[in-house]
């Protein structure tokens, strides 16, 4: 299966298409660009097309002669998911990954390479493809609050991805599946890291508030790792209150010694000294007893197993900061792999149940 990029980062013209700028600066686009990442191709060499706005998208459903880059992108992904290109493959699920704070293109490239290695090239995994959403993000400590605002704006932009994807599923995939009841079913999952959760929470809240008729369970599993949002995000009148309108199950992974979350609390205090911020990625969900049973939390604070990282900086992040465990802890990778395969929460080995319903320790 192919792997894909969707981005609202600044781009530059390359013939009739676009490429991401190697040094994107702090600009943010209200357009979306997308394309397939060829084998061994780097992000800056990947040819992209403008997929939103796309004036031909709706017309394409009734007139196949109309050009629509967005329709072509969705069709390519969907045909791979239903096994049209490789009918006997069991690895047809897709992971939509949303990165966190401080991601220049080079860091995003390393994350993509690691995700592909741990989840696509993993024989135990059902993931056959990664779609990586790249939003404008830099690596500057004092740009934290600015990046949080960029994440919120990017969440509004990504809402357009969701709405057009739902339209495609309703008007193309739905009719196909009704006429072909024995089609090969596969799933779209979402994995969100760190400040990317601000973006994801904004998108869910925006759809719920502004487009309530578009709510649909189009995601299967949602996995939130090191989430830099408030731990009460699932409660009434909060951003993820209606998350189960969009997916079948949610898993939250948190680490009490996650130093990135400690730094986030400090920066939050510097910006808003009279409020107390408890990140979901450090404390886990509040009031677990009151949450729907399809929302699970996994406390990984006792883990000490780490896969060898690619470089000194990643290794330091591994062992000291404890924030990238979804890539560099073999036990967390195995646990998430089983979650994405749909394994019942109580049947996943290694994790232990607690006295709190829905809360596990790994």
C-alpha positions as CSV (number, residue, x, y, z in Angstrom):
1,X,0.0,0.0,0.0
2,X,1.0,3.6,-0.5
3,X,1.8,6.1,2.2
4,X,0.5,9.7,2.0
5,X,1.1,13.3,3.1
6,X,-1.6,15.8,3.8
7,X,-0.4,19.3,4.8
8,X,-1.3,22.9,5.4
9,X,2.4,23.9,5.6
10,X,3.7,26.5,3.0
11,X,4.5,25.0,-0.4
12,X,6.3,26.1,-3.5
13,X,5.5,25.5,-7.2
14,X,7.2,22.5,-8.9
15,X,6.0,22.4,-12.5
16,X,2.2,21.9,-12.4
17,X,2.4,20.6,-8.8
18,X,3.8,21.6,-5.4
19,X,6.5,20.7,-2.9
20,X,6.9,21.6,0.7
21,X,9.4,24.3,1.4
22,X,12.5,22.9,3.2
23,X,12.4,25.9,5.6
24,X,8.7,26.7,6.0
25,X,9.0,29.5,8.4
26,X,6.0,30.3,10.6
27,X,3.4,30.7,7.8
28,X,0.2,28.7,7.9
29,X,-2.0,27.9,4.9
30,X,-5.8,27.6,4.7
31,X,-5.4,25.3,1.8
32,X,-4.6,21.6,2.0
33,X,-2.1,19.8,-0.2
34,X,-1.7,16.1,-0.5
35,X,0.2,13.3,-2.4
36,X,1.5,9.8,-2.3
37,X,5.0,9.4,-0.8
38,X,6.9,7.1,-3.1
39,X,9.3,4.5,-1.6
40,X,12.5,6.2,-0.3
41,X,11.2,9.6,-1.3
42,X,11.7,12.4,1.2
43,X,9.0,14.9,2.3
44,X,10.7,17.8,0.5
45,X,10.8,15.8,-2.8
46,X,7.2,14.5,-2.7
47,X,5.0,16.0,-5.4
48,X,1.8,17.4,-4.0
49,X,-1.5,18.7,-5.4
50,X,-3.8,21.2,-4.0
51,X,-6.7,19.1,-2.7
52,X,-8.6,21.8,-0.9
53,X,-10.2,23.9,-2.3
54,X,-11.1,21.5,-5.1
55,X,-13.8,22.9,-7.4
56,X,-14.2,19.6,-9.3
57,X,-14.7,17.4,-6.2
58,X,-18.5,17.3,-6.1
59,X,-18.9,17.3,-9.9
60,X,-16.6,14.2,-10.2
61,X,-19.2,11.9,-8.6
62,X,-21.5,12.4,-11.6
63,X,-19.0,13.2,-14.3
64,X,-15.8,11.0,-14.4
65,X,-14.2,13.4,-16.9
66,X,-14.0,16.2,-14.3
67,X,-10.5,16.5,-12.8
68,X,-10.4,16.3,-9.0
69,X,-7.1,15.7,-7.2
70,X,-9.0,15.2,-3.9
71,X,-11.3,12.6,-5.4
72,X,-8.3,10.8,-6.9
73,X,-6.5,10.8,-3.6
74,X,-9.4,9.3,-1.7
75,X,-10.1,6.8,-4.4
76,X,-6.5,5.6,-4.4
77,X,-6.5,5.1,-0.6
78,X,-10.0,3.4,-0.6
79,X,-9.1,1.0,-3.4
80,X,-6.0,-0.1,-1.4
81,X,-8.1,-0.4,1.8
82,X,-10.7,-2.7,0.1
83,X,-7.9,-4.8,-1.5
84,X,-8.6,-3.9,-5.1
85,X,-4.8,-3.8,-5.8
86,X,-3.7,-6.7,-3.4
87,X,-6.8,-8.9,-2.8
88,X,-5.1,-11.3,-0.4
89,X,-3.3,-8.8,1.8
90,X,-4.3,-8.7,5.5
91,X,-2.5,-5.3,6.0
92,X,-5.1,-2.9,4.6
93,X,-5.9,-0.7,7.6
94,X,-4.7,2.9,7.5
95,X,-3.2,5.1,10.2
96,X,-3.8,8.8,10.1
97,X,-1.0,10.3,12.2
98,X,-1.0,13.8,13.6
99,X,2.3,15.0,15.0
100,X,3.0,17.2,18.0
101,X,4.9,20.4,18.9
102,X,8.3,21.3,17.5
103,X,8.3,19.4,14.2
104,X,10.4,20.8,11.4
105,X,10.4,18.8,8.2
106,X,13.5,16.8,9.2
107,X,12.0,15.7,12.5
108,X,8.7,14.9,10.8
109,X,10.6,12.7,8.3
110,X,12.3,10.8,11.2
111,X,8.9,10.2,12.8
112,X,7.4,9.0,9.6
113,X,10.3,6.6,9.0
114,X,10.0,5.2,12.6
115,X,6.2,4.9,12.3
116,X,6.6,2.9,9.1
117,X,9.2,0.7,10.6
118,X,7.2,0.0,13.8
119,X,3.6,-0.3,12.5
120,X,3.7,-0.9,8.7
121,X,6.7,-3.2,8.4
122,X,5.6,-5.0,11.5
123,X,4.2,-8.5,10.6
124,X,2.0,-8.4,13.7
125,X,0.3,-5.2,12.6
126,X,-2.8,-4.7,10.4
127,X,-1.6,-1.3,9.3
128,X,-0.7,-1.2,5.6
129,X,-0.4,2.5,5.1
130,X,0.3,5.8,7.0
131,X,-1.3,9.2,6.2
132,X,0.7,11.8,8.0
133,X,-0.8,15.2,8.5
134,X,1.9,17.8,8.7
135,X,0.9,21.1,10.3
136,X,3.2,24.2,10.6
137,X,5.4,23.6,13.6
138,X,8.9,24.6,14.7
139,X,11.4,23.6,17.3
140,X,11.6,26.7,19.5
141,X,10.9,26.6,23.2
142,X,9.4,30.1,23.4
143,X,7.1,29.5,20.3
144,X,5.0,27.1,22.4
145,X,1.9,29.4,22.8
146,X,2.1,30.5,19.1
147,X,2.2,26.8,18.0
148,X,-0.8,26.0,20.1
149,X,-2.7,28.7,18.2
150,X,-1.4,27.2,14.9
151,X,-2.6,23.8,16.0
152,X,-6.1,25.2,16.6
153,X,-6.2,26.9,13.2
154,X,-4.9,23.7,11.6
155,X,-7.7,21.8,13.4
156,X,-10.2,24.0,11.6
157,X,-8.4,23.3,8.3
158,X,-8.4,19.6,8.9
159,X,-12.1,19.8,9.4
160,X,-12.4,20.2,5.7
161,X,-10.5,16.9,5.3
162,X,-13.1,15.1,7.5
163,X,-16.1,16.7,5.7
164,X,-14.9,15.8,2.2
165,X,-13.9,12.3,3.3
166,X,-17.4,11.8,4.7
167,X,-18.9,13.0,1.4
168,X,-16.7,10.5,-0.4
169,X,-17.7,7.6,1.9
170,X,-21.4,8.5,1.6
171,X,-21.5,9.0,-2.2
172,X,-18.9,6.5,-3.4
173,X,-17.8,4.0,-0.8
174,X,-21.4,3.5,0.6
175,X,-23.0,2.7,-2.7
176,X,-20.1,0.4,-3.7
177,X,-20.4,-1.5,-0.4
178,X,-24.2,-1.8,-0.7
179,X,-23.8,-3.4,-4.1
180,X,-20.8,-5.6,-3.0
181,X,-21.8,-7.0,0.4
182,X,-18.8,-9.4,0.5
183,X,-16.2,-6.6,0.0
184,X,-13.0,-6.7,2.0
185,X,-13.6,-4.4,5.0
186,X,-10.7,-2.4,6.5
187,X,-10.4,0.5,8.8
188,X,-9.1,4.1,9.2
189,X,-7.5,4.7,12.6
190,X,-6.2,7.9,14.2
191,X,-3.0,8.2,16.3
192,X,-2.3,11.7,17.7
193,X,0.8,12.8,19.6
194,X,1.4,15.6,22.0
195,X,0.2,19.0,20.8
196,X,-1.4,17.4,17.8
197,X,-4.2,16.6,20.3
198,X,-5.0,20.3,20.4
199,X,-5.5,20.2,16.7
200,X,-7.6,17.0,16.9
201,X,-9.7,18.3,19.7
202,X,-10.3,21.5,17.8
203,X,-11.4,19.5,14.7
204,X,-13.8,17.3,16.7
205,X,-15.3,20.3,18.5
206,X,-15.7,22.3,15.3
207,X,-17.5,19.5,13.5
208,X,-19.8,18.9,16.5
209,X,-20.6,22.6,16.8
210,X,-20.7,23.8,13.2
211,X,-21.5,20.7,11.3
212,X,-23.6,18.4,13.6
213,X,-25.2,16.6,10.6
214,X,-21.7,15.5,9.5
215,X,-21.0,13.5,12.7
216,X,-20.2,9.9,11.7
217,X,-18.2,7.0,13.0
218,X,-15.7,7.0,10.2
219,X,-12.7,6.2,12.4
220,X,-12.3,2.8,14.1
221,X,-9.6,3.3,16.8
222,X,-8.4,6.6,18.2
223,X,-5.1,6.5,20.1
224,X,-4.0,9.6,22.0
225,X,-0.3,9.5,23.2
226,X,1.4,12.1,25.4
227,X,-1.7,14.3,24.8
228,X,-1.0,18.0,25.5
229,X,-4.6,18.8,26.3
230,X,-6.5,19.1,29.6
231,X,-7.2,15.8,31.3
232,X,-10.9,16.7,31.5
233,X,-11.2,16.7,27.7
234,X,-13.8,13.9,27.6
235,X,-16.2,15.5,30.1
236,X,-19.4,17.5,29.5
237,X,-18.9,20.7,27.5
238,X,-15.3,19.9,26.7
239,X,-13.7,19.4,23.3
240,X,-13.8,15.6,23.1
241,X,-17.1,15.1,24.9
242,X,-18.6,13.7,21.7
243,X,-15.6,11.7,20.5
244,X,-17.4,8.4,20.4
245,X,-19.7,9.9,17.7
246,X,-16.6,9.7,15.4
247,X,-15.0,6.4,16.4
248,X,-15.6,3.0,18.0
249,X,-13.0,3.2,20.8
250,X,-10.4,5.6,22.4
251,X,-7.2,4.7,24.1
252,X,-5.2,7.2,26.1
253,X,-1.6,6.5,26.9
254,X,0.0,8.6,29.7
255,X,3.3,8.7,31.6
256,X,3.5,10.4,35.0
257,X,7.2,11.2,34.4
258,X,6.8,12.6,30.9
259,X,9.0,15.7,31.1
260,X,7.5,17.2,27.9
261,X,4.2,17.4,29.8
262,X,6.0,18.9,32.8
263,X,7.5,21.5,30.5
264,X,4.0,22.1,29.0
265,X,2.7,22.8,32.5
266,X,5.5,25.3,33.2
267,X,4.8,27.1,29.9
268,X,1.1,27.1,30.6
269,X,1.8,28.7,34.1
270,X,4.0,31.3,32.5
271,X,1.2,32.3,30.1
272,X,-1.7,31.8,32.5
273,X,-0.4,31.9,36.1
274,X,-3.8,31.7,37.8
275,X,-4.9,28.5,36.2
276,X,-3.9,24.9,37.0
277,X,-3.2,22.8,33.9
278,X,-3.1,19.0,34.2
279,X,-2.2,17.5,30.8
280,X,-4.0,14.3,29.7
281,X,-0.6,12.8,28.7
282,X,0.7,13.1,32.3
283,X,-2.3,12.5,34.5
284,X,-4.6,10.4,32.4
285,X,-8.4,11.2,32.1
286,X,-10.1,12.7,35.1
287,X,-13.2,10.9,36.4
288,X,-12.6,7.6,34.6
289,X,-15.6,6.1,36.5
290,X,-17.9,8.5,34.8
291,X,-16.6,8.0,31.2
292,X,-18.1,5.7,28.6
293,X,-16.6,2.2,28.8
294,X,-15.3,2.6,25.2
295,X,-12.7,5.1,26.5
296,X,-9.7,3.3,27.9
297,X,-6.5,4.6,29.6
298,X,-3.1,3.0,29.9
299,X,-0.6,4.2,32.5
300,X,2.8,3.3,31.2
301,X,4.8,5.1,34.0
302,X,6.6,1.9,35.2
303,X,8.0,1.0,31.8
304,X,11.8,0.9,31.3
305,X,12.1,-1.0,28.0
306,X,13.3,1.1,25.1
307,X,14.1,0.3,21.5
308,X,17.5,1.7,20.3
309,X,16.8,5.2,18.9
310,X,18.3,6.4,15.7
311,X,20.4,9.2,17.1
312,X,21.6,10.9,20.3
313,X,18.7,13.4,20.5
314,X,16.1,10.7,20.0
315,X,17.8,8.4,22.6
316,X,17.8,11.3,25.1
317,X,14.1,11.9,24.4
318,X,13.5,8.1,24.9
319,X,15.2,7.6,28.2
320,X,15.0,11.0,29.9
321,X,12.0,12.8,28.6
322,X,9.8,9.7,28.2
323,X,7.6,11.2,25.5
324,X,8.0,9.1,22.4
325,X,7.2,5.7,23.9
326,X,4.7,5.0,21.1
327,X,7.7,4.5,18.8
328,X,10.6,3.6,21.2
329,X,9.1,1.3,23.8
330,X,8.6,-2.2,22.4
331,X,5.8,-3.0,24.9
332,X,3.9,0.2,24.0
333,X,4.3,-0.5,20.3
334,X,3.0,-4.1,20.8
335,X,0.1,-2.8,22.9
336,X,-0.9,-0.2,20.3
337,X,-0.5,-2.7,17.5
338,X,-3.1,-5.0,19.3
339,X,-5.4,-2.0,19.9
340,X,-5.3,-1.1,16.2
341,X,-6.1,-4.8,15.3
342,X,-9.3,-4.5,17.4
343,X,-8.2,-6.8,20.3
344,X,-10.5,-6.5,23.3
345,X,-8.9,-4.3,26.0
346,X,-9.0,-7.0,28.6
347,X,-7.4,-9.6,26.2
348,X,-4.2,-7.6,25.5
349,X,-1.3,-9.4,27.3
350,X,1.2,-7.5,29.4
351,X,-1.3,-4.8,30.5
352,X,-2.8,-5.2,33.9
353,X,-6.3,-4.2,35.1
354,X,-6.8,-1.8,38.0
355,X,-9.6,-1.1,40.5
356,X,-10.7,1.7,38.2
357,X,-12.8,0.5,35.3
358,X,-11.2,1.2,31.9
359,X,-7.7,2.0,33.5
360,X,-4.8,-0.4,32.8
361,X,-1.1,-0.4,33.6
362,X,1.6,-1.6,31.3
